[in-house]
Amino acid sequence: MKVDVLTLFPEMFAALESSVIGKSFESELVKLNLINFRDFTDNKQRHVDDAPFGGGPGMLLMPQPIFSAYDTIDQSDSPRTIILDPGGKTFDQALASDLSQSEHLVFICGHYEGYDERIKSLATDEVSLGDFVLSGGELASMVMLDSIIRLIPGVLGNSDSTETESFSHYLLEYPQYTRPREFRGMQVPDILVSGDHQAIRDYQLQEAIKRTQEKRPDLYQKFMAQDTNDS
């Protein structure tokens, strides 16, 4: 997968070089290209923002630097271009899975009060992480990239890991335990050390359903609707 990121702070993305995400760069499963769009300004002051027409608080990113930077990207493979926007689709595991199958992703990181509306014409996907505000799009883009890249085949050592994780089938992950079997009076459920693999799988599914119903009834309703549609 190719990933281009248009950002004013490329140094922030050094955080992605750790753990399995960093290994995906080393193995070239993912090729990350960071583009500082300040380098593409056409004014002597290298300004990338200006006051909004009609007045209002804050400053907006101007279209020229971002369009000029975007023009340097190879677009022959029709990349999915993502802009973080409060009105966008909420990012979730299903969208992460969808994006992980793309050959080429482009992220445009916003700052200040927002974008000139014309910048959004570059986007194929407008995405929101949730109902809160960040100071810039870098952290949000890194969160999304971490979630997306780990789903690419070969990135994780065990490909089954992503199939049992929370949200994979609208279920939270079942509770898990490791050694010691007893710790400060708390015991590992007997079924998990029984050696009966089918019984263990049944137990894990029921615990995942129970946990989801209790903690995330909204996800539980989606799980039940999906189960009804599949039957």
MOBEL-V656246 format. One record per backbone hydrogen bond with DSSP energy under -1.0 kcal/mol. CO is the residue of the C=O (numbers start at 1). NH is the residue of the N-H. Records with the same first field share a line. If there is no record, write none. Layout:
CO = NH ; NH
This chain:
1 = 31
2 = 105
3 = 33
4 = 107
5 = 35
6 = 109
9 = 12
10 = 13
11 = 14
12 = 15
13 = 16
14 = 17
15 = 18
18 = 22
19 = 23
20 = 24
21 = 25
22 = 26
23 = 27
24 = 29 ; 30
31 = 3
33 = 5
35 = 7
36 = 39
37 = 40
38 = 41
43 = 46
48 = 62
50 = 60
52 = 55
59 = 113
60 = 50
61 = 116
63 = 67
64 = 68
65 = 69
66 = 70
67 = 71
69 = 72
70 = 73
75 = 78
80 = 106
81 = 124 ; 125
82 = 108
83 = 127
85 = 88
89 = 128
92 = 96
93 = 97
94 = 98
95 = 99
96 = 100
98 = 101
99 = 102
103 = 2
104 = 80
105 = 4
106 = 82
107 = 6
110 = 137
111 = 114
114 = 61
116 = 119
117 = 120
118 = 121
119 = 122
120 = 123
125 = 83
126 = 89
127 = 85
128 = 91
130 = 132
137 = 141
138 = 142
139 = 143
140 = 144
141 = 145
142 = 146
143 = 147
144 = 148
145 = 149
146 = 150
148 = 151
149 = 152
152 = 155
158 = 161
165 = 168
167 = 170
171 = 167
181 = 188
183 = 186
186 = 183
189 = 192
190 = 193
191 = 194
195 = 197
196 = 200
197 = 201
198 = 202
199 = 203
200 = 204
201 = 205
202 = 206
203 = 207
204 = 208
205 = 209
206 = 210
207 = 211
208 = 212
209 = 213
210 = 214
211 = 215
212 = 216
216 = 220
217 = 221
218 = 222
219 = 223
220 = 224
221 = 225
222 = 226
223 = 227
224 = 228
225 = 229
226 = 230
227 = 231
